[in-house]
Amino acid sequence: MKSRQNLWFAAALAAVAVAPASAAPGASIPDFSGIWAHQWDPGFEALDSGPTALVNLARLPDGRGNVAQLVGDYHNPILKPEAAETVRKLGEQSKMHVGFHNPRNQCWPMGLPFVLSSDGMEIFDRGDHLTIIYRLDHQVRTVRMNAAHPAKPVPSYYGDSVGHYEGDTLVIDTIALKPGPFAMLDWFGTPQTPALHVVERYRLLDYDEAKDGIRRAGRDNTINPAGTPPVMDFDYRGKWLQLLFTVDDPNVFTTPWSATVTYAPQLPPPKGLGVWPEYVCAENPYKYGTEEDVHVPTAKVSDF
C-alpha cells in the first residue's frame, strides 16, 4: 500500500515541475499550490441572499446542520417541483436513519459539483492544463487552459473543463457532465441531467475576506472529525482559498444558483494530518450491518 502511495506522490511532484499556464499579458498567475483543506460536511456554503445551495433542515441543538440526517431544504425556490420531491423523499428516508446511495458512498466518480464537497484538494499547474486531485478516493480532474469546448464534447463524469485567468481569479467552465447511476449534485440528493453547466471561480483571500465564508460554513455544516487529526487551522491568518461556483441545469432548477467553498492550507504535523492519506473506497466495499454492500464500479468488458 505504501509503495503505491509513494509512486502516486512521485507522479504528482513531476506534474508540478512544468511551466505555468499563461495569463493575460502583464498579469501574474496566483499561486494555488499546496494541499487545501475543507473540513465541513456536507460542504457547500450557502450564500446569505440570492439563489443558493440547499441547506440541511435537520439541525443539532446548537443550530448547526445534523450530518447524520441529510434533509435538504426542498422548499428552496431554485428547485423545480420534480426535483423538490426527490429531495423531500430522500430526506424522509434519512430521517429514518436509512442512508441513501450517493456516488461517494458507492465508490463512484462524484462528478461536479458533488466533488467540490471533498475535504481536501490540490491543484497542479502543468502549463497547457491543470490537474486537480481530491482527497476522497483520489479523484482526478483535468482542466484544459486557454482552450474552447469542442463542438461535440464527449460526456464524462467530470465533463469537459476549460479554464483561464481573469486577473487574480482562476475561472473554470465545465459542460458535458454525464450522470452516473448514483448521480446527484449534493449530499441531499438533488438530481442532475446532461444539461448541467458549472462555472468555478478560485481566488486567494486574506483572512478578513475569508471570514464570511467560514461563518457560513459553520452555520449550516458540521466539522468532520473522521477519526483523524484535524486538517484545518482556524487560527491561520495567511491566505485562504475560496471557490465561488455557479450551477445551471434548466431541467432541475428554476434559475442558476451559486455557493462557496472556503479552504485553508492543510494543518501540518504535529497537530494536523500533514500528508495526503491513501483513501481507496473500493478496497472495502463490504457492509457488516443491515445495509447492502457497496455497488463498486465493475468493468463488463475486458480491456484486452
C-alpha positions as CSV (number, residue, x, y, z in Angstrom):
1,M,0.0,0.0,0.0
2,K,2.8,2.4,0.9
3,S,4.7,1.7,-2.3
4,R,1.6,2.7,-4.3
5,Q,1.3,5.9,-2.3
6,N,5.0,6.7,-3.0
7,L,4.5,6.2,-6.7
8,W,1.5,8.4,-6.7
9,F,3.4,11.2,-4.9
10,A,6.3,10.9,-7.4
11,A,3.9,11.4,-10.3
12,A,2.2,14.4,-8.6
13,L,5.6,16.1,-7.9
14,A,6.6,15.6,-11.6
15,A,3.3,17.3,-12.6
16,V,4.3,20.4,-10.7
17,A,7.7,20.9,-12.4
18,V,6.3,22.4,-15.6
19,A,5.9,26.0,-16.7
20,P,2.6,27.5,-15.5
21,A,-0.3,28.2,-17.8
22,S,-0.4,31.7,-19.4
23,A,-2.5,34.5,-18.0
24,A,-3.4,37.9,-19.6
25,P,-0.4,40.0,-20.6
26,G,1.1,41.8,-17.6
27,A,-0.9,39.7,-15.1
28,S,0.7,37.4,-12.5
29,I,-0.7,34.0,-12.0
30,P,-1.9,33.3,-8.5
31,D,-0.1,30.5,-6.6
32,F,-2.6,27.9,-5.7
33,S,0.0,25.3,-4.8
34,G,-0.2,23.1,-1.7
35,I,-2.9,21.0,-0.1
36,W,-6.1,22.9,0.6
37,A,-8.4,21.6,3.3
38,H,-12.1,22.0,3.9
39,Q,-13.4,20.1,7.0
40,W,-17.1,20.9,6.9
41,D,-19.8,18.4,5.9
42,P,-21.9,18.4,3.7
43,G,-19.6,21.1,2.3
44,F,-21.3,23.8,0.3
45,E,-21.6,27.2,1.9
46,A,-25.0,28.7,1.1
47,L,-24.9,32.5,0.4
48,D,-26.9,34.9,2.7
49,S,-29.1,36.1,-0.2
50,G,-30.0,35.2,-3.7
51,P,-30.4,31.8,-5.4
52,T,-28.1,29.5,-3.5
53,A,-27.4,25.9,-2.4
54,L,-29.7,23.8,-0.3
55,V,-29.1,23.6,3.4
56,N,-29.9,20.9,5.9
57,L,-33.3,21.2,7.6
58,A,-32.2,18.7,10.3
59,R,-30.3,20.6,13.0
60,L,-28.3,19.9,16.1
61,P,-29.2,21.5,19.4
62,D,-26.6,24.3,18.7
63,G,-28.2,25.1,15.4
64,R,-25.7,23.5,13.1
65,G,-26.7,21.1,10.4
66,N,-27.0,17.5,11.5
67,V,-24.9,15.5,9.1
68,A,-26.3,12.2,10.5
69,Q,-29.6,13.3,8.9
70,L,-29.4,14.7,5.4
71,V,-32.7,16.5,4.9
72,G,-32.3,19.0,2.1
73,D,-34.4,22.1,2.1
74,Y,-36.9,21.1,-0.6
75,H,-38.7,24.4,-0.2
76,N,-35.7,26.2,-1.8
77,P,-37.2,28.1,-4.8
78,I,-34.3,27.1,-7.0
79,L,-35.8,23.6,-7.3
80,K,-38.4,22.6,-9.9
81,P,-41.3,20.6,-8.4
82,E,-40.0,17.1,-9.5
83,A,-36.5,17.8,-8.1
84,A,-38.0,19.2,-4.9
85,E,-40.0,15.9,-4.5
86,T,-36.8,13.8,-5.0
87,V,-35.0,15.8,-2.3
88,R,-38.0,15.5,0.1
89,K,-38.3,11.8,-0.3
90,L,-34.6,11.2,0.3
91,G,-34.8,13.5,3.4
92,E,-37.6,11.4,4.8
93,Q,-35.5,8.3,4.3
94,S,-32.6,9.9,6.0
95,K,-34.7,10.9,9.0
96,M,-35.5,7.2,9.5
97,H,-31.7,6.6,9.6
98,V,-31.7,4.7,6.3
99,G,-28.8,6.1,4.2
100,F,-29.5,6.6,0.5
101,H,-27.0,5.8,-2.2
102,N,-24.7,8.6,-3.5
103,P,-21.6,8.5,-5.6
104,R,-19.4,9.0,-2.6
105,N,-20.7,6.0,-0.5
106,Q,-20.9,3.8,-3.6
107,C,-17.3,4.4,-4.7
108,W,-18.3,6.0,-8.0
109,P,-16.8,9.2,-9.6
110,M,-18.5,12.0,-7.7
111,G,-18.7,14.4,-10.7
112,L,-19.4,18.1,-10.5
113,P,-20.4,19.9,-8.3
114,F,-20.6,17.0,-5.8
115,V,-16.8,16.5,-5.6
116,L,-16.4,20.2,-4.5
117,S,-17.6,19.0,-1.1
118,S,-14.5,16.9,-0.7
119,D,-12.5,17.7,2.4
120,G,-9.2,18.3,0.6
121,M,-7.8,19.1,-2.8
122,E,-4.7,20.1,-4.7
123,I,-4.2,22.0,-8.0
124,F,-1.2,21.1,-10.1
125,D,-0.3,23.6,-12.9
126,R,1.0,21.7,-15.9
127,G,1.3,24.5,-18.4
128,D,-1.4,23.8,-21.0
129,H,-3.7,22.2,-18.4
130,L,-4.3,21.8,-14.7
131,T,-4.7,18.6,-12.8
132,I,-6.9,18.8,-9.8
133,I,-6.9,15.9,-7.3
134,Y,-9.4,15.4,-4.4
135,R,-8.7,13.7,-1.1
136,L,-11.8,11.5,-1.3
137,D,-10.8,8.4,-3.3
138,H,-8.0,10.4,-5.1
139,Q,-10.5,11.5,-7.8
140,V,-8.8,13.4,-10.6
141,R,-9.9,16.2,-13.0
142,T,-8.2,17.7,-16.0
143,V,-8.8,21.3,-17.0
144,R,-7.5,22.5,-20.4
145,M,-6.2,26.0,-20.2
146,N,-6.9,28.8,-22.7
147,A,-9.0,26.5,-24.8
148,A,-12.5,26.2,-26.1
149,H,-15.1,23.5,-25.6
150,P,-15.3,21.2,-28.7
151,A,-18.4,21.5,-30.8
152,K,-19.5,18.0,-29.8
153,P,-17.8,17.1,-26.4
154,V,-17.9,13.5,-25.3
155,P,-19.9,13.4,-22.0
156,S,-17.9,12.1,-19.0
157,Y,-18.3,12.1,-15.2
158,Y,-16.1,15.2,-14.9
159,G,-17.2,16.7,-18.2
160,D,-15.2,18.9,-20.5
161,S,-13.5,21.6,-18.4
162,V,-11.7,24.6,-19.8
163,G,-10.0,27.3,-17.8
164,H,-8.4,30.8,-17.9
165,Y,-7.3,33.5,-15.6
166,E,-9.1,36.7,-15.1
167,G,-6.6,38.8,-13.1
168,D,-6.2,37.0,-9.7
169,T,-9.1,34.6,-10.4
170,L,-8.9,31.1,-12.0
171,V,-12.2,30.5,-13.9
172,I,-13.2,27.0,-14.9
173,D,-16.2,26.3,-17.2
174,T,-17.5,22.7,-17.4
175,I,-20.1,21.1,-19.7
176,A,-20.9,17.6,-21.0
177,L,-21.3,16.1,-17.5
178,K,-22.6,12.6,-17.7
179,P,-24.9,11.5,-14.9
180,G,-23.7,8.2,-13.3
181,P,-26.0,5.6,-11.8
182,F,-26.0,7.4,-8.4
183,A,-25.6,10.9,-9.8
184,M,-26.6,13.8,-7.6
185,L,-25.4,17.4,-7.2
186,D,-25.0,17.4,-3.4
187,W,-25.4,15.2,-0.3
188,F,-29.1,15.9,-0.2
189,G,-29.8,14.0,-3.5
190,T,-30.5,17.0,-5.7
191,P,-30.7,15.4,-9.2
192,Q,-28.7,16.3,-12.3
193,T,-29.2,15.9,-16.1
194,P,-26.9,16.2,-19.1
195,A,-27.9,19.9,-19.4
196,L,-25.8,20.6,-16.3
197,H,-23.3,23.5,-16.6
198,V,-20.9,24.5,-13.8
199,V,-18.6,27.6,-13.6
200,E,-15.9,27.8,-10.8
201,R,-14.0,30.9,-9.7
202,Y,-11.0,30.4,-7.4
203,R,-9.3,33.3,-5.5
204,L,-6.8,33.7,-2.7
205,L,-8.2,35.8,0.1
206,D,-6.9,37.4,3.2
207,Y,-8.4,36.0,6.4
208,D,-10.6,39.1,6.9
209,E,-12.1,38.5,3.4
210,A,-12.5,34.7,4.1
211,K,-14.3,35.1,7.4
212,D,-17.7,35.4,5.9
213,G,-17.3,32.0,4.1
214,I,-16.0,30.5,7.3
215,R,-19.1,31.9,9.2
216,R,-21.5,30.5,6.6
217,A,-19.7,27.1,6.6
218,G,-20.1,26.9,10.4
219,R,-23.7,28.0,10.3
220,D,-25.0,25.2,8.1
221,N,-22.4,22.5,8.2
222,T,-20.6,20.3,10.7
223,I,-16.9,19.8,11.3
224,N,-15.9,16.4,10.2
225,P,-13.6,14.7,12.7
226,A,-13.4,11.5,10.7
227,G,-11.3,9.8,13.3
228,T,-8.1,11.6,12.1
229,P,-6.1,14.6,13.3
230,P,-7.7,18.0,12.3
231,V,-6.9,19.1,8.8
232,M,-7.7,22.9,9.2
233,D,-6.0,25.5,11.3
234,F,-8.7,28.0,12.3
235,D,-6.1,30.3,13.8
236,Y,-4.3,30.6,10.4
237,R,-4.1,34.2,9.3
238,G,-2.4,33.9,5.9
239,K,-4.0,33.4,2.5
240,W,-7.2,31.3,2.3
241,L,-8.6,29.9,-0.9
242,Q,-12.2,30.5,-1.8
243,L,-14.2,28.8,-4.6
244,L,-17.3,30.6,-5.8
245,F,-19.2,28.3,-8.1
246,T,-22.4,28.7,-10.1
247,V,-24.7,25.8,-11.2
248,D,-27.2,25.8,-14.0
249,D,-29.4,22.9,-15.1
250,P,-32.7,24.1,-16.6
251,N,-34.2,20.6,-16.2
252,V,-33.7,20.7,-12.5
253,F,-33.6,24.4,-11.4
254,T,-35.7,27.4,-11.9
255,T,-32.6,29.6,-12.1
256,P,-28.8,29.4,-11.9
257,W,-27.6,29.4,-8.3
258,S,-24.2,30.0,-6.5
259,A,-22.4,28.9,-3.3
260,T,-18.9,29.0,-2.0
261,V,-16.3,26.5,-0.6
262,T,-13.6,28.1,1.7
263,Y,-10.3,26.3,2.1
264,A,-7.4,26.8,4.5
265,P,-3.9,25.3,3.9
266,Q,-3.8,21.8,5.4
267,L,-2.7,21.9,9.0
268,P,0.9,20.4,9.2
269,P,2.1,17.9,11.9
270,P,2.3,17.5,14.8
271,K,-1.2,19.0,15.3
272,G,-2.6,18.1,11.9
273,L,-2.6,15.4,9.2
274,G,0.2,16.9,7.2
275,V,0.2,14.3,4.4
276,W,-2.0,13.2,1.6
277,P,-3.6,10.0,3.0
278,E,-4.3,6.9,0.9
279,Y,-8.0,6.5,0.6
280,V,-9.3,3.9,-1.8
281,C,-13.0,3.5,-1.4
282,A,-13.4,0.2,-3.3
283,E,-10.8,-1.6,-1.1
284,N,-13.5,-2.3,1.4
285,P,-16.9,-2.5,-0.2
286,Y,-18.5,-4.8,2.4
287,K,-21.0,-3.7,5.0
288,Y,-21.4,-5.6,8.2
289,G,-24.8,-4.5,9.4
290,T,-28.1,-4.5,7.6
291,E,-27.0,-2.2,4.7
292,E,-26.2,-3.9,1.4
293,D,-22.6,-4.0,0.1
294,V,-21.3,-1.0,-2.0
295,H,-22.1,-1.1,-5.7
296,V,-18.5,-0.7,-6.8
297,P,-17.9,0.3,-10.5
298,T,-17.3,-3.0,-12.4
299,A,-16.0,-3.5,-15.9
300,K,-18.3,-5.6,-18.0
301,V,-15.9,-5.8,-21.0
302,S,-12.2,-6.6,-20.7
303,D,-9.6,-4.1,-21.8
304,F,-7.7,-6.6,-23.8
